[in-house]
C-alpha cells in the first residue's frame, strides 16, 4: 500500500471474535518488515492455556465471555479480505497453528472412532490409532 494512501485513510478500532478473524473475511499477509516467527513452545503453551482457561470459564458460567487476546493491528479495507498484519503476527500465527493442530487431532479422533466401530463390526482395521504429540518450537 502506498504510504500517502495509508495516511489519508481513517483509523478505526473494532472488537472481533476469533471466529470472525479466522473467517473468509480476512486474508492475512505478513509483510517483509515483520520479524520472523520465534515463539518458543512455552509461549505457545501459555497462549493456549490462557485461551483454554477463558473458554472453560465461559462454559462453566453457561454464557459467552469476552477474552482480551491483545491488540491486533491490521491494514485492511472494509470491503476486501486482503490485509497486512502490523501487530499481532505471532499471536495470529500461533493461533493458526493451534487451530490447525486441533482440527487434525479431531480428524484423527473421529477416524479412530470410525475404525473402532469398524473393528467391532468384524471388519479389518488397516492402521491402528496411535497417540499423536505435537511440538511447536
DRENZAMAR-684198 format. One record per residue: residue in one letter; residue number from 1; x, y, z of N, C-alpha, C, O in turn. Coordinates in steps of 0.02 Angstrom, whole numbers, plus 50000, padded with zeros to 5 digits. Layout:
N
{site "a" NUM {X Y Z} {X Y Z} {X Y Z} {X Y Z}}
...
END
This chain:
137
{site "x" 1 {50042 49941 50000} {50000 50000 50000} {50044 50062 50000} {50097 50064 50031}}
{site "x" 2 {50021 50111 49966} {50059 50174 49964} {50051 50210 50030} {49997 50211 50059}}
{site "x" 3 {50106 50238 50055} {50106 50272 50119} {50058 50331 50121} {50024 50341 50171}}
{site "x" 4 {50054 50369 50067} {50008 50426 50067} {49935 50404 50072} {49895 50437 50105}}
{site "x" 5 {49918 50348 50040} {49850 50321 50044} {49836 50298 50116} {49782 50311 50142}}
{site "x" 6 {49884 50266 50147} {49876 50242 50215} {49867 50301 50263} {49825 50297 50309}}
{site "x" 7 {49904 50354 50254} {49899 50412 50298} {49833 50449 50291} {49811 50482 50338}}
{site "x" 8 {49801 50444 50233} {49739 50479 50221} {49677 50439 50239} {49623 50468 50243}}
{site "x" 9 {49684 50375 50249} {49626 50334 50268} {49614 50339 50343} {49662 50344 50382}}
{site "x" 10 {49551 50337 50363} {49537 50341 50435} {49559 50277 50471} {49559 50222 50442}}
{site "x" 11 {49576 50285 50534} {49594 50228 50576} {49534 50211 50619} {49506 50254 50652}}
{site "x" 12 {49515 50148 50619} {49459 50126 50660} {49481 50066 50702} {49524 50027 50683}}
{site "x" 13 {49449 50060 50759} {49462 50003 50803} {49396 49966 50815} {49345 49997 50829}}
{site "x" 14 {49398 49901 50809} {49338 49860 50821} {49357 49799 50861} {49414 49775 50858}}
{site "x" 15 {49309 49774 50897} {49318 49711 50934} {49292 49655 50889} {49236 49660 50863}}
{site "x" 16 {49332 49603 50880} {49313 49548 50837} {49319 49482 50874} {49360 49475 50920}}
{site "x" 17 {49280 49433 50854} {49286 49366 50882} {49339 49328 50843} {49355 49345 50786}}
{site "x" 18 {49365 49275 50873} {49413 49232 50836} {49379 49201 50776} {49409 49192 50724}}
{site "x" 19 {49315 49184 50784} {49278 49156 50728} {49278 49203 50668} {49286 49182 50611}}
{site "x" 20 {49269 49267 50682} {49269 49318 50629} {49339 49327 50600} {49347 49330 50539}}
{site "x" 21 {49389 49330 50643} {49458 49341 50620} {49481 49284 50575} {49518 49295 50527}}
{site "x" 22 {49460 49223 50592} {49481 49165 50552} {49430 49145 50499} {49430 49088 50476}}
{site "x" 23 {49387 49192 50481} {49338 49180 50429} {49366 49202 50361} {49423 49226 50356}}
{site "x" 24 {49326 49194 50310} {49347 49215 50243} {49348 49291 50235} {49367 49317 50182}}
{site "x" 25 {49327 49327 50288} {49328 49400 50285} {49399 49428 50292} {49411 49487 50280}}
{site "x" 26 {49446 49385 50312} {49515 49406 50322} {49562 49361 50283} {49559 49299 50289}}
{site "x" 27 {49605 49391 50244} {49657 49355 50207} {49723 49388 50226} {49742 49439 50198}}
{site "x" 28 {49757 49359 50275} {49816 49390 50305} {49878 49385 50261} {49891 49334 50229}}
{site "x" 29 {49916 49439 50261} {49982 49440 50232} {50029 49466 50286} {50014 49515 50320}}
{site "x" 30 {50085 49433 50292} {50136 49457 50340} {50188 49494 50299} {50225 49464 50260}}
{site "x" 31 {50192 49560 50308} {50239 49600 50268} {50312 49583 50284} {50327 49558 50338}}
{site "x" 32 {50357 49596 50238} {50427 49578 50247} {50460 49613 50307} {50510 49587 50333}}
{site "x" 33 {50434 49670 50329} {50466 49704 50385} {50452 49671 50452} {50483 49688 50503}}
{site "x" 34 {50405 49623 50454} {50390 49589 50517} {50448 49542 50535} {50481 49513 50492}}
{site "x" 35 {50459 49536 50600} {50511 49490 50623} {50490 49418 50610} {50430 49404 50603}}
{site "x" 36 {50538 49373 50606} {50520 49303 50593} {50484 49272 50653} {50487 49298 50709}}
{site "x" 37 {50450 49217 50641} {50415 49182 50694} {50466 49151 50741} {50505 49108 50721}}
{site "x" 38 {50466 49173 50803} {50516 49150 50851} {50488 49131 50919} {50524 49132 50968}}
{site "x" 39 {50424 49115 50922} {50396 49095 50986} {50421 49026 51005} {50426 48981 50963}}
{site "x" 40 {50437 49018 51068} {50458 48953 51094} {50395 48913 51112} {50339 48940 51114}}
{site "x" 41 {50405 48850 51125} {50349 48806 51144} {50312 48834 51205} {50251 48830 51209}}
{site "x" 42 {50350 48861 51252} {50318 48887 51313} {50273 48947 51297} {50220 48954 51329}}
{site "x" 43 {50291 48989 51249} {50249 49045 51230} {50183 49020 51200} {50129 49046 51218}}
{site "x" 44 {50187 48971 51157} {50127 48943 51126} {50083 48909 51178} {50022 48916 51177}}
{site "x" 45 {50114 48873 51223} {50076 48838 51275} {50042 48888 51323} {49987 48875 51346}}
{site "x" 46 {50075 48943 51337} {50046 48995 51379} {49984 49025 51346} {49932 49033 51378}}
{site "x" 47 {49989 49040 51281} {49932 49066 51244} {49875 49016 51244} {49817 49033 51256}}
{site "x" 48 {49890 48953 51230} {49840 48901 51228} {49807 48893 51297} {49745 48887 51301}}
{site "x" 49 {49846 48894 51351} {49819 48888 51418} {49773 48947 51435} {49720 48937 51465}}
{site "x" 50 {49793 49008 51415} {49752 49067 51428} {49685 49063 51392} {49632 49076 51421}}
{site "x" 51 {49687 49045 51328} {49625 49040 51289} {49582 48983 51316} {49521 48990 51323}}
{site "x" 52 {49613 48927 51332} {49577 48870 51359} {49543 48887 51425} {49486 48869 51437}}
{site "x" 53 {49579 48923 51469} {49552 48944 51533} {49491 48989 51523} {49440 48982 51557}}
{site "x" 54 {49495 49036 51476} {49440 49081 51462} {49380 49042 51434} {49323 49057 51453}}
{site "x" 55 {49392 48994 51391} {49338 48954 51362} {49304 48912 51416} {49243 48906 51418}}
{site "x" 56 {49344 48882 51460} {49318 48841 51514} {49275 48884 51562} {49222 48862 51583}}
{site "x" 57 {49299 48944 51578} {49261 48988 51622} {49194 49007 51590} {49143 49008 51624}}
{site "x" 58 {49194 49021 51526} {49132 49039 51491} {49085 48979 51490} {49025 48986 51500}}
{site "x" 59 {49112 48920 51477} {49071 48859 51475} {49041 48846 51544} {48981 48831 51549}}
{site "x" 60 {49082 48851 51596} {49058 48839 51664} {49005 48890 51685} {48959 48873 51723}}
{site "x" 61 {49010 48951 51661} {48962 49004 51678} {48900 49001 51633} {48852 49038 51644}}
{site "x" 62 {48900 48956 51584} {48844 48949 51536} {48827 49015 51501} {48769 49032 51491}}
{site "x" 63 {48880 49051 51483} {48869 49113 51447} {48932 49131 51407} {48986 49104 51419}}
{site "x" 64 {48922 49176 51360} {48979 49199 51321} {49019 49248 51363} {48992 49294 51393}}
{site "x" 65 {49084 49240 51363} {49128 49284 51400} {49174 49319 51349} {49188 49292 51295}}
{site "x" 66 {49196 49378 51365} {49244 49413 51323} {49314 49399 51350} {49327 49404 51410}}
{site "x" 67 {49358 49382 51305} {49428 49370 51322} {49470 49416 51280} {49466 49415 51218}}
{site "x" 68 {49511 49457 51312} {49553 49504 51275} {49617 49469 51255} {49660 49453 51296}}
{site "x" 69 {49624 49458 51191} {49682 49423 51163} {49740 49471 51152} {49796 49449 51140}}
{site "x" 70 {49727 49534 51157} {49778 49584 51143} {49761 49620 51079} {49719 49597 51040}}
{site "x" 71 {49793 49675 51069} {49780 49715 51008} {49811 49680 50948} {49867 49655 50950}}
{site "x" 72 {49773 49679 50895} {49798 49655 50831} {49786 49713 50782} {49729 49734 50772}}
{site "x" 73 {49839 49737 50753} {49834 49795 50709} {49843 49771 50636} {49892 49738 50619}}
{site "x" 74 {49793 49788 50595} {49792 49768 50526} {49785 49829 50481} {49755 49879 50501}}
{site "x" 75 {49811 49824 50421} {49796 49872 50368} {49747 49836 50323} {49765 49788 50289}}
{site "x" 76 {49684 49860 50323} {49632 49824 50287} {49577 49872 50264} {49556 49915 50302}}
{site "x" 77 {49556 49863 50204} {49497 49899 50179} {49436 49857 50199} {49437 49796 50193}}
{site "x" 78 {49382 49889 50221} {49324 49851 50245} {49293 49806 50192} {49265 49753 50208}}
{site "x" 79 {49297 49826 50129} {49261 49789 50077} {49299 49729 50048} {49269 49691 50010}}
{site "x" 80 {49362 49721 50065} {49400 49665 50038} {49435 49627 50094} {49454 49657 50144}}
{site "x" 81 {49445 49562 50087} {49476 49522 50141} {49551 49532 50148} {49578 49520 50202}}
{site "x" 82 {49586 49554 50096} {49659 49560 50100} {49678 49610 50154} {49651 49665 50158}}
{site "x" 83 {49727 49590 50195} {49751 49636 50248} {49823 49618 50266} {49844 49561 50259}}
{site "x" 84 {49858 49668 50290} {49927 49659 50313} {49927 49662 50389} {49893 49704 50419}}
{site "x" 85 {49965 49618 50420} {49970 49618 50493} {50025 49666 50513} {50084 49656 50495}}
{site "x" 86 {50007 49718 50551} {50055 49766 50575} {50079 49746 50645} {50139 49750 50661}}
{site "x" 87 {50032 49723 50686} {50049 49700 50754} {50005 49641 50771} {49945 49641 50756}}
{site "x" 88 {50033 49591 50804} {49995 49532 50823} {50010 49471 50781} {49976 49420 50785}}
{site "x" 89 {50063 49477 50740} {50080 49423 50693} {50095 49358 50729} {50075 49305 50706}}
{site "x" 90 {50131 49361 50786} {50149 49299 50821} {50087 49266 50851} {50081 49205 50849}}
{site "x" 91 {50041 49306 50878} {49980 49277 50906} {49936 49247 50852} {49909 49192 50860}}
{site "x" 92 {49928 49283 50796} {49887 49256 50742} {49918 49193 50713} {49883 49144 50700}}
{site "x" 93 {49983 49194 50703} {50018 49135 50676} {50011 49076 50723} {49996 49020 50702}}
{site "x" 94 {50022 49088 50788} {50018 49034 50837} {49947 49007 50842} {49937 48946 50845}}
{site "x" 95 {49897 49051 50842} {49828 49027 50844} {49811 48987 50781} {49774 48938 50784}}
{site "x" 96 {49837 49008 50724} {49826 48971 50662} {49855 48901 50668} {49823 48852 50648}}
{site "x" 97 {49915 48896 50694} {49948 48830 50703} {49907 48788 50752} {49895 48729 50739}}
{site "x" 98 {49887 48817 50809} {49850 48780 50859} {49782 48757 50832} {49762 48700 50844}}
{site "x" 99 {49747 48801 50797} {49682 48781 50769} {49690 48726 50716} {49649 48680 50713}}
{site "x" 100 {49742 48730 50676} {49755 48677 50626} {49771 48611 50660} {49748 48558 50639}}
{site "x" 101 {49810 48614 50714} {49827 48553 50752} {49765 48523 50784} {49756 48462 50783}}
{site "x" 102 {49722 48565 50812} {49660 48540 50843} {49615 48508 50790} {49583 48457 50803}}
{site "x" 103 {49612 48538 50732} {49572 48510 50677} {49599 48442 50657} {49561 48395 50646}}
{site "x" 104 {49665 48437 50651} {49696 48373 50634} {49684 48320 50688} {49669 48263 50672}}
{site "x" 105 {49690 48340 50751} {49677 48293 50806} {49605 48271 50807} {49591 48213 50821}}
{site "x" 106 {49559 48316 50791} {49488 48297 50787} {49477 48247 50731} {49438 48199 50739}}
{site "x" 107 {49510 48258 50675} {49504 48209 50620} {49532 48141 50640} {49503 48089 50624}}
{site "x" 108 {49588 48142 50676} {49618 48079 50699} {49570 48044 50748} {49558 47984 50743}}
{site "x" 109 {49543 48084 50795} {49497 48056 50845} {49435 48028 50811} {49413 47973 50827}}
{site "x" 110 {49407 48066 50765} {49347 48044 50730} {49362 47983 50688} {49322 47936 50686}}
{site "x" 111 {49420 47983 50655} {49440 47924 50616} {49451 47864 50660} {49434 47808 50641}}
{site "x" 112 {49479 47874 50720} {49491 47819 50767} {49424 47790 50790} {49418 47729 50797}}
{site "x" 113 {49376 47833 50802} {49310 47810 50823} {49278 47768 50767} {49248 47716 50781}}
{site "x" 114 {49286 47791 50705} {49259 47753 50648} {49294 47686 50642} {49262 47634 50628}}
{site "x" 115 {49360 47686 50651} {49398 47623 50646} {49378 47575 50702} {49374 47515 50691}}
{site "x" 116 {49365 47601 50762} {49343 47559 50817} {49275 47529 50802} {49264 47470 50814}}
{site "x" 117 {49229 47570 50775} {49164 47544 50756} {49171 47491 50702} {49136 47440 50703}}
{site "x" 118 {49216 47501 50655} {49228 47453 50602} {49254 47388 50632} {49233 47334 50611}}
{site "x" 119 {49301 47392 50679} {49329 47333 50710} {49276 47295 50749} {49274 47233 50747}}
{site "x" 120 {49233 47331 50785} {49182 47296 50823} {49130 47264 50778} {49094 47218 50799}}
{site "x" 121 {49126 47286 50716} {49081 47255 50667} {49114 47196 50633} {49084 47164 50590}}
{site "x" 122 {49177 47180 50652} {49212 47123 50624} {49249 47138 50560} {49272 47092 50526}}
{site "x" 123 {49256 47202 50542} {49292 47221 50482} {49364 47237 50499} {49378 47261 50554}}
{site "x" 124 {49411 47224 50454} {49482 47235 50469} {49500 47309 50476} {49471 47352 50443}}
{site "x" 125 {49548 47322 50521} {49574 47390 50530} {49641 47392 50494} {49684 47350 50507}}
{site "x" 126 {49650 47440 50450} {49713 47446 50413} {49768 47476 50456} {49825 47452 50454}}
{site "x" 127 {49753 47529 50494} {49804 47560 50536} {49774 47573 50605} {49723 47606 50610}}
{site "x" 128 {49805 47547 50657} {49779 47561 50724} {49790 47633 50743} {49837 47665 50719}}
{site "x" 129 {49748 47658 50788} {49755 47726 50813} {49816 47731 50858} {49827 47688 50900}}
{site "x" 130 {49855 47784 50849} {49912 47798 50892} {49905 47868 50920} {49879 47912 50887}}
{site "x" 131 {49929 47877 50980} {49928 47943 51010} {49976 47988 50970} {50028 47965 50947}}
{site "x" 132 {49958 48050 50963} {49999 48096 50925} {50020 48153 50972} {49979 48181 51008}}
{site "x" 133 {50083 48169 50971} {50108 48225 51011} {50134 48278 50963} {50175 48263 50920}}
{site "x" 134 {50109 48338 50971} {50130 48392 50928} {50179 48436 50966} {50170 48449 51025}}
{site "x" 135 {50230 48459 50932} {50279 48504 50962} {50283 48567 50921} {50291 48565 50860}}
{site "x" 136 {50276 48622 50954} {50282 48687 50921} {50346 48719 50948} {50352 48732 51007}}
{site "x" 137 {50392 48731 50904} {50455 48762 50926} {50480 48809 50873} {50532 48840 50881}}
END
